[in-house]
């Protein structure tokens, strides 16, 4: 796995990371908050984690796997397809970040390597949104009960 040093990321920070991380989309946030029965502040935290994933996916080679919460936000953003396509064009240098489920996408190893890469890129990531590897992680990634891994997450129907 290839990690970028702080200096390499800093070289691209002003051009890519800073503008991307400052991006917001009220329609996406509102839809997520409504669908997942949470506050706008919580939706903003999850959207920040998704943007961290977008940066991670842009720089990391190989398969990437996200937490269920980040994936839920990704699904919400994809519903706003014009905004999503515009985001990718403007903030990911024209790279369209496809969402393609695969047979091994729920692999805890892929998730752990994605999370580690994100930690290497950002000073801090939200452990409640990007849970650390725990015995329940595989069940959480496969769509099961995540409450043991992230007890404060809002979920539809909770």
C-alpha positions as CSV (number, residue, x, y, z in Angstrom):
1,X,0.0,0.0,0.0
2,X,1.3,3.4,-0.9
3,X,1.0,6.2,1.7
4,X,1.7,9.8,0.8
5,X,4.0,11.8,3.0
6,X,2.8,15.0,4.6
7,X,5.0,17.0,2.2
8,X,3.5,15.3,-0.9
9,X,0.0,16.0,0.3
10,X,0.9,19.5,1.2
11,X,2.1,20.1,-2.4
12,X,-1.5,19.3,-3.5
13,X,-3.4,20.7,-0.5
14,X,-4.1,24.1,-1.7
15,X,-5.2,22.9,-5.2
16,X,-7.2,19.8,-4.2
17,X,-7.8,19.0,-0.5
18,X,-8.6,22.5,1.0
19,X,-11.3,23.4,-1.6
20,X,-12.7,19.8,-1.5
21,X,-13.0,19.8,2.3
22,X,-14.7,23.2,2.3
23,X,-17.4,22.0,-0.1
24,X,-20.9,21.8,1.2
25,X,-24.2,20.8,-0.2
26,X,-27.3,21.8,1.8
27,X,-29.6,19.5,-0.3
28,X,-27.5,16.4,0.4
29,X,-27.1,17.3,4.1
30,X,-30.9,17.9,4.5
31,X,-31.7,14.6,2.7
32,X,-29.3,12.6,4.8
33,X,-30.6,14.2,8.0
34,X,-34.2,13.4,7.0
35,X,-33.5,9.8,5.9
36,X,-31.3,8.9,8.9
37,X,-33.3,10.9,11.5
38,X,-30.4,13.0,12.7
39,X,-29.4,16.6,13.1
40,X,-27.9,18.8,10.4
41,X,-24.8,18.9,12.6
42,X,-24.5,15.1,12.5
43,X,-25.1,15.1,8.8
44,X,-22.3,17.7,8.4
45,X,-19.9,15.4,10.4
46,X,-20.8,12.4,8.2
47,X,-20.3,14.5,5.1
48,X,-16.9,15.6,6.3
49,X,-16.0,11.9,6.7
50,X,-17.3,11.2,3.2
51,X,-15.1,14.0,1.8
52,X,-12.1,12.5,3.7
53,X,-12.9,9.2,1.9
54,X,-13.1,11.0,-1.4
55,X,-9.6,12.4,-0.9
56,X,-8.5,9.0,0.3
57,X,-10.0,7.3,-2.8
58,X,-8.3,9.8,-5.0
59,X,-4.8,9.1,-3.7
60,X,-5.0,5.4,-2.6
61,X,-4.4,2.6,-5.0
62,X,-6.4,-0.6,-4.9
63,X,-9.8,-1.4,-3.4
64,X,-11.3,0.9,-0.8
65,X,-14.0,0.0,1.7
66,X,-15.9,2.5,3.8
67,X,-17.9,2.3,7.0
68,X,-21.6,1.8,6.7
69,X,-22.2,5.4,7.8
70,X,-19.8,6.9,5.1
71,X,-21.5,4.5,2.5
72,X,-24.9,5.8,3.5
73,X,-23.8,9.4,2.9
74,X,-22.3,8.3,-0.4
75,X,-25.6,6.8,-1.4
76,X,-27.3,10.1,-0.4
77,X,-24.9,12.2,-2.5
78,X,-25.3,9.9,-5.5
79,X,-29.1,10.6,-5.4
80,X,-28.1,14.2,-6.3
81,X,-26.4,13.0,-9.5
82,X,-25.8,16.4,-11.1
83,X,-24.2,17.8,-7.9
84,X,-22.2,14.6,-7.5
85,X,-20.9,14.7,-11.0
86,X,-20.1,18.4,-10.7
87,X,-18.3,17.7,-7.4
88,X,-16.1,15.0,-9.0
89,X,-15.3,17.2,-12.0
90,X,-14.4,20.3,-9.9
91,X,-12.9,18.8,-6.8
92,X,-11.4,15.5,-7.9
93,X,-9.7,16.9,-11.0
94,X,-12.3,15.3,-13.3
95,X,-12.0,11.9,-11.6
96,X,-15.5,10.4,-11.3
97,X,-15.5,8.4,-8.0
98,X,-17.6,5.4,-9.0
99,X,-19.5,3.4,-6.4
100,X,-19.2,-0.2,-7.5
101,X,-20.1,-3.0,-5.0
102,X,-17.9,-6.0,-5.4
103,X,-17.9,-9.4,-3.9
104,X,-15.1,-8.5,-1.5
105,X,-16.1,-4.9,-0.8
106,X,-17.1,-5.8,2.8
107,X,-13.7,-7.2,3.5
108,X,-12.5,-6.0,6.9
109,X,-8.9,-5.9,5.6
110,X,-9.9,-3.5,2.8
111,X,-11.7,-1.3,5.3
112,X,-8.8,-1.3,7.7
113,X,-6.3,-0.3,4.9
114,X,-8.7,2.4,3.7
115,X,-9.1,3.7,7.3
116,X,-5.3,3.6,7.9
117,X,-4.7,5.5,4.6
118,X,-7.2,8.2,5.6
119,X,-5.5,8.5,9.0
120,X,-2.2,9.0,7.2
121,X,-3.8,11.9,5.1
122,X,-5.7,13.7,7.8
123,X,-4.7,14.9,11.2
124,X,-7.8,13.3,12.6
125,X,-10.7,11.2,11.5
126,X,-13.9,10.6,13.5
127,X,-13.7,7.2,15.2
128,X,-17.5,7.1,15.6
129,X,-17.9,7.4,11.8
130,X,-14.8,5.5,10.8
131,X,-14.8,2.8,13.6
132,X,-11.6,1.1,14.5
133,X,-11.3,-2.6,13.8
134,X,-13.4,-4.5,16.4
135,X,-14.8,-8.0,16.6
136,X,-18.2,-6.6,15.3
137,X,-16.6,-4.8,12.4
138,X,-17.3,-7.5,9.7
139,X,-21.0,-7.6,10.8
140,X,-21.2,-3.8,10.7
141,X,-19.6,-3.6,7.2
142,X,-22.0,-6.3,5.9
143,X,-25.0,-4.2,6.9
144,X,-25.6,-5.8,10.3
145,X,-26.0,-4.2,13.7
146,X,-23.3,-1.5,14.0
147,X,-24.4,-0.1,17.3
148,X,-21.6,-1.9,19.2
149,X,-19.1,-0.2,17.0
150,X,-20.6,3.2,16.8
151,X,-23.3,3.7,19.4
152,X,-24.1,7.3,18.6
153,X,-24.9,6.8,14.9
154,X,-28.3,7.8,13.7
155,X,-30.0,5.3,11.5
156,X,-33.3,5.2,9.6
157,X,-35.8,3.4,11.7
158,X,-33.9,3.7,14.9
